[in-house]
Amino acid sequence: MVSFLRHISVQLLQVHVQVLITLSLVSITLFFAQNALSLTIPQTTSSTFRHSSSPNYNYAHHSFSSPLQRWNGGRTRTMDIVMMGQRGKRIKKEIKKEREMETPPRIQTPYGPIRFNRPLAICDACSGRGVVRCNVCEGRGVIRATGHRKRNALVVNRAVGSRWTSVDIRCGHRHYVVSEVKGSRKKKNLELRMSNSCGPEEKRVHLWISEDEIRDKGEWRMGWVTLEEILQADKGPLIDAKVCFRCKGECVIKCVECDGMGKTGYHQVLYD
């Protein structure tokens, strides 16, 4: 009987020790998790909140949602806003100006005190229109189909077999292939033999052209253009233009400063 009681007391002691160890581990884990969460999320009070009517603004510690954030040397838990470039300078000026302005009055309501925001300001970038001129086509709606380079690129070692399209119809054809290269760039006598790409070999057309001529975008285009572009030319010179990929021919794009609203919010400091 004594041995049985001794065995039961030992088992209960072991269970009690295991429970104490588990509770200690859980408490330590919660402690470190709370510290990590407090370091990740900045500590804010009601006096540091800002109210804004724009969804792009953050309400905590007069922060803006887009600038990068960094730690203040690890000394504090709050996060400083790193505003770089012209946009950051403009936001800093707006924040400084808002701090100098008077805070809107506080109104008591049955649901608690509230404070009205100032009316939205007209966006300076788009003047309230919500759209700005496309920065790719500069408001033209079209861009060059041959790209931004002034001249065609030509690699002599890989020139043979490359495909080219003549801007004007040459001997009844537009699509040509480089079949032979002679001369050199050092001696400035580089020439290329252009052969049309259709018909039997004995009836094909062969043209000798210089390097300057093939690199001229007004004479030749790199690659073979589509049949649609050839039909648009209507037996004339090819049109070096295509619809802008950014604005899709609309000449304007949505303003990124106001997100197309035409108005921007304020960095309002409230002291509640």
C-alpha positions in Angstrom: 0.0 0.0 0.0 2.8 2.4 0.9 4.6 1.6 -2.4 1.5 2.3 -4.3 0.9 5.7 -2.7 4.6 6.5 -3.3 4.2 5.6 -7.0 1.1 7.8 -7.3 2.8 10.8 -5.6 5.8 10.5 -8.0 3.5 10.4 -11.1 1.6 13.5 -9.8 4.8 15.4 -9.2 6.0 14.6 -12.7 2.8 15.9 -14.2 3.0 19.0 -12.1 6.5 19.7 -13.3 5.5 19.2 -17.0 2.6 21.6 -16.6 4.9 24.2 -15.0 7.5 23.9 -17.8 4.8 24.2 -20.5 3.3 27.3 -18.9 6.7 28.9 -18.6 7.5 28.3 -22.3 4.1 29.7 -23.3 4.7 32.9 -21.2 8.2 33.4 -22.7 6.9 33.0 -26.2 4.1 35.5 -25.6 6.5 38.0 -24.1 8.9 37.8 -27.2 5.9 38.0 -29.6 4.6 41.1 -27.9 8.0 42.8 -28.1 8.4 41.9 -31.7 4.9 43.2 -32.5 5.6 46.5 -30.7 8.8 46.9 -32.7 7.0 46.2 -36.0 4.0 48.5 -35.4 4.8 52.1 -34.4 3.3 53.3 -31.1 0.9 56.1 -31.8 -1.4 58.2 -29.6 -4.4 60.2 -30.3 -2.4 63.4 -30.4 -0.2 62.1 -33.3 -3.0 61.1 -35.6 -3.8 63.0 -38.8 -7.1 63.0 -40.6 -7.2 63.2 -44.4 -10.0 62.8 -47.0 -7.7 61.1 -49.5 -7.3 57.2 -49.3 -3.6 57.6 -50.1 -2.7 59.1 -46.8 -1.9 57.1 -43.6 -3.5 58.3 -40.4 -0.6 57.3 -38.0 2.1 59.8 -37.2 1.6 62.1 -40.2 3.0 59.5 -42.5 2.4 59.2 -46.2 1.7 55.7 -47.5 4.2 55.7 -50.4 7.6 56.8 -49.0 10.0 54.3 -47.6 10.3 53.9 -43.9 13.4 53.3 -41.8 14.2 52.8 -38.1 15.4 55.8 -36.1 18.8 54.1 -35.2 17.0 51.5 -33.2 16.6 53.9 -30.3 12.8 54.3 -30.5 9.9 52.2 -31.6 8.5 55.0 -33.8 9.4 55.0 -37.5 10.6 58.0 -39.4 9.5 58.6 -43.0 12.2 58.8 -45.7 10.9 61.1 -48.4 13.3 61.3 -51.3 13.3 63.2 -54.5 11.1 66.1 -55.6 8.0 64.3 -54.4 9.4 64.0 -50.9 10.4 67.6 -50.8 6.9 68.6 -51.8 5.3 66.4 -49.1 7.6 67.9 -46.5 6.5 71.4 -47.5 2.9 70.4 -47.3 3.3 68.9 -43.8 5.2 72.0 -42.6 2.5 74.3 -44.0 -0.3 72.2 -42.4 1.4 72.4 -39.0 1.3 76.2 -39.2 -2.4 76.3 -40.0 -5.1 76.3 -37.4 -6.6 73.0 -36.3 -10.4 72.7 -37.2 -12.8 73.2 -34.3 -13.9 70.2 -32.2 -17.6 69.6 -32.2 -19.4 67.6 -29.5 -22.0 65.1 -30.8 -24.1 62.4 -29.1 -21.7 59.8 -30.5 -18.6 61.6 -29.2 -16.4 64.5 -30.3 -15.6 64.9 -34.0 -13.5 67.2 -36.0 -14.3 68.2 -39.6 -11.6 67.9 -42.2 -10.8 70.8 -44.5 -12.2 70.7 -48.0 -10.1 68.9 -50.6 -7.6 71.0 -52.5 -7.3 71.1 -56.3 -4.5 69.0 -57.6 -1.6 71.1 -58.8 -0.3 68.4 -61.2 -3.6 68.1 -63.3 -5.3 71.4 -62.3 -8.4 69.5 -61.2 -8.9 67.6 -64.4 -7.8 64.2 -63.1 -5.7 63.5 -66.2 -2.3 64.7 -67.5 -0.6 64.5 -70.8 1.0 61.2 -71.7 4.7 61.2 -70.9 5.4 58.5 -73.6 3.9 60.0 -76.7 3.9 63.6 -75.3 0.2 64.0 -76.0 0.4 62.9 -79.7 -1.4 59.5 -79.2 1.2 57.8 -81.5 4.8 56.8 -81.2 7.5 55.7 -83.8 7.0 52.1 -84.9 10.8 51.7 -85.4 11.7 52.7 -81.8 13.5 55.6 -80.3 16.8 54.9 -82.0 17.7 57.3 -84.8 19.3 54.7 -87.0 18.9 50.9 -87.6 21.3 48.6 -85.8 23.6 46.5 -88.0 25.9 43.7 -86.8 28.2 42.7 -89.6 29.0 39.2 -88.3 25.3 38.3 -88.2 24.1 40.4 -91.2 23.8 37.4 -93.6 20.4 35.9 -93.4 18.9 38.9 -91.6 15.5 40.2 -92.7 14.7 43.7 -93.8 11.8 45.6 -95.2 12.1 48.4 -97.8 10.1 51.5 -96.9 9.4 52.1 -100.6 8.6 49.4 -103.2 11.8 48.2 -104.9 11.5 46.2 -108.0 8.0 45.2 -107.0 9.0 43.8 -103.6 9.3 45.1 -100.0 10.7 42.1 -98.1 14.4 41.3 -98.6 17.1 39.2 -97.0 20.8 39.9 -96.8 22.5 37.2 -98.9 26.1 38.5 -99.1 28.4 41.1 -97.4 31.6 42.5 -98.9 34.0 45.3 -97.8 34.7 46.4 -94.3 33.8 49.2 -91.9 37.4 50.2 -91.4 37.8 50.9 -95.1 34.3 52.5 -95.2 33.3 50.3 -98.3 30.9 47.9 -96.6 28.1 46.8 -98.9 25.3 44.3 -98.6 23.5 42.3 -101.2 19.7 42.3 -100.7 17.7 39.5 -102.3 13.9 39.3 -102.3 12.4 36.5 -100.3 9.8 35.1 -102.7 10.0 33.3 -106.1 12.5 30.8 -107.5 16.2 31.4 -107.0 17.0 32.2 -110.6 14.3 34.9 -110.8 15.0 36.7 -107.6 16.1 40.4 -107.5 19.5 41.3 -106.1 20.4 44.8 -104.9 23.7 46.1 -103.6 23.3 48.8 -101.0 25.7 50.6 -98.7 25.9 50.5 -94.9 24.6 54.1 -94.5 21.6 53.3 -96.7 20.5 50.2 -94.8 20.9 52.0 -91.5 18.7 54.9 -92.6 15.2 54.4 -91.2 13.7 56.4 -94.0 14.9 53.7 -96.5 14.8 50.4 -94.6 13.3 48.8 -91.5 14.6 46.0 -89.4 12.6 42.7 -89.8 9.6 42.0 -91.9 6.5 44.2 -91.3 3.1 42.7 -91.3 0.7 42.7 -94.2 -1.6 45.1 -92.3 1.1 47.8 -92.3 1.8 47.2 -96.0 -1.9 47.7 -96.8 -2.0 50.9 -94.7 0.8 52.3 -96.9 -1.4 51.8 -100.0 1.6 51.2 -102.3 3.4 54.2 -100.8 6.1 54.6 -98.2 5.5 52.8 -94.9 4.1 54.9 -92.1 6.5 55.0 -89.1 3.8 55.3 -86.4 1.8 53.2 -84.1 -0.7 53.7 -81.3 0.9 54.6 -78.0 1.1 51.7 -75.6 0.6 53.9 -72.5 -2.4 56.0 -73.3 -3.8 53.7 -76.1 -4.2 56.7 -78.4 -6.1 58.9 -75.8 -3.2 61.3 -75.5 -3.8 61.6 -71.7 -3.3 59.3 -68.7 -4.7 59.3 -65.2 -3.0 61.7 -62.8 -0.9 59.7 -60.2 -0.9 62.6 -57.7 -4.7 62.6 -57.1 -5.4 59.1 -58.5 -7.7 60.7 -61.1 -9.9 62.5 -58.6 -8.7 66.0 -59.4 -8.4 66.9 -55.7 -5.9 66.0 -53.0 -6.2 65.7 -49.2 -4.4 67.4 -46.4 -1.9 66.4 -43.8 -4.1 67.6 -40.9 -2.6 67.4 -37.3 -5.3 66.9 -34.6 -4.6 67.3 -30.9 -7.3 65.4 -29.2 
